[in-house]
Amino acid sequence: MVALVGVVFDLLTGRDLRAAAAVCFVLGCAAATFLVRRSGLRTVMLAPPLLYAAVLLLTSLARGVVPRTIPRQGVEVFTRLVLGAPVLVSAVVVVVVLGVLRGAFRKR
């Protein structure tokens, strides 16, 4: 939900995703680490790449970039995924560090 706020802001103020979407995506992933039950931490640690790909796909559809074929859409999402790697890596690192710390300090 937090990532959606950043994406909407970036799309309303420009044509592509920028800093607001990146910051909101990382903050949303960090928040999910604290909001999920401890038993779901592993799932949250695996979710950022899938969520980021979904955000990129929905963003390209919202921008009106709809290639004629599904493979072209896949290539566009893959290209944007590679170019957005710093955001994705940041989110994964934050989620893994917070998840490990949260798991390490659980009540026994």
C-alpha positions as CSV (number, residue, x, y, z in Angstrom):
1,M,0.0,0.0,0.0
2,V,2.9,2.4,0.8
3,A,4.5,1.6,-2.5
4,L,1.2,2.4,-4.3
5,V,1.3,5.9,-2.8
6,G,4.7,6.5,-4.2
7,V,3.9,5.1,-7.6
8,V,0.7,7.2,-7.9
9,F,2.6,10.3,-6.8
10,D,5.4,9.7,-9.3
11,L,2.9,8.9,-12.1
12,L,0.9,12.1,-11.4
13,T,4.0,14.3,-11.3
14,G,5.9,12.7,-14.2
15,R,6.0,9.9,-16.7
16,D,8.0,7.2,-14.9
17,L,8.9,6.0,-11.4
18,R,11.4,8.1,-9.5
19,A,12.5,8.6,-5.9
20,A,9.1,8.7,-4.3
21,A,8.2,5.2,-5.6
22,A,11.6,3.9,-4.6
23,V,11.5,5.2,-1.1
24,C,7.9,4.2,-0.5
25,F,8.6,0.7,-1.9
26,V,11.5,0.2,0.6
27,L,9.5,1.6,3.5
28,G,6.5,-0.5,2.6
29,C,8.7,-3.7,2.6
30,A,10.2,-2.6,5.9
31,A,6.8,-2.1,7.4
32,A,5.6,-5.5,6.2
33,T,8.5,-7.0,8.1
34,F,7.1,-5.6,11.4
35,L,3.4,-6.2,10.6
36,V,3.6,-9.9,9.7
37,R,3.6,-12.7,12.2
38,R,6.9,-14.2,13.0
39,S,5.9,-17.4,11.2
40,G,5.5,-15.3,8.0
41,L,8.9,-13.7,8.0
42,R,10.3,-16.0,5.4
43,T,7.5,-15.2,3.0
44,V,8.0,-11.5,3.5
45,M,11.7,-11.9,2.8
46,L,10.9,-13.5,-0.6
47,A,8.1,-11.1,-1.5
48,P,10.0,-7.9,-2.6
49,P,11.1,-9.1,-6.1
50,L,7.7,-10.4,-6.9
51,L,6.0,-7.2,-5.7
52,Y,8.5,-5.1,-7.6
53,A,7.8,-7.0,-10.8
54,A,4.0,-6.5,-10.2
55,V,4.5,-2.8,-9.6
56,L,6.5,-2.4,-12.8
57,L,3.9,-4.4,-14.8
58,L,1.0,-2.3,-13.4
59,T,3.0,0.9,-13.9
60,S,3.6,0.1,-17.5
61,L,0.0,-0.6,-18.1
62,A,-1.1,2.6,-16.3
63,R,1.3,4.6,-18.4
64,G,-0.3,3.2,-21.5
65,V,2.7,1.2,-22.6
66,V,0.9,-1.8,-23.8
67,P,3.0,-3.8,-26.4
68,R,1.1,-5.8,-28.9
69,T,2.4,-9.1,-27.5
70,I,2.9,-10.5,-24.1
71,P,6.6,-11.3,-24.7
72,R,7.2,-7.7,-25.4
73,Q,5.5,-6.7,-22.2
74,G,7.7,-9.3,-20.4
75,V,10.8,-7.8,-22.0
76,E,9.8,-4.3,-20.9
77,V,9.1,-5.4,-17.3
78,F,12.4,-7.4,-17.3
79,T,14.3,-4.3,-18.6
80,R,12.8,-2.0,-16.0
81,L,13.5,-4.7,-13.3
82,V,17.1,-4.7,-14.2
83,L,17.3,-0.9,-14.3
84,G,15.5,-0.7,-11.0
85,A,17.9,-3.2,-9.4
86,P,19.3,-0.8,-6.8
87,V,15.8,-0.2,-5.4
88,L,15.0,-3.9,-5.4
89,V,18.3,-4.8,-3.7
90,S,17.8,-2.1,-1.1
91,A,14.4,-3.5,-0.3
92,V,15.6,-7.1,-0.1
93,V,18.5,-6.1,2.2
94,V,16.3,-4.0,4.5
95,V,13.7,-6.9,4.7
96,V,16.3,-9.6,5.3
97,V,18.2,-7.5,8.0
98,L,15.0,-6.5,9.8
99,G,13.6,-10.1,9.5
100,V,16.7,-11.6,10.9
101,L,16.9,-9.1,13.8
102,R,13.2,-9.6,14.5
103,G,13.6,-13.4,14.4
104,A,16.7,-13.2,16.6
105,F,15.0,-11.2,19.3
106,R,11.8,-13.2,19.5
107,K,10.5,-14.2,22.9
108,R,11.5,-17.6,24.1
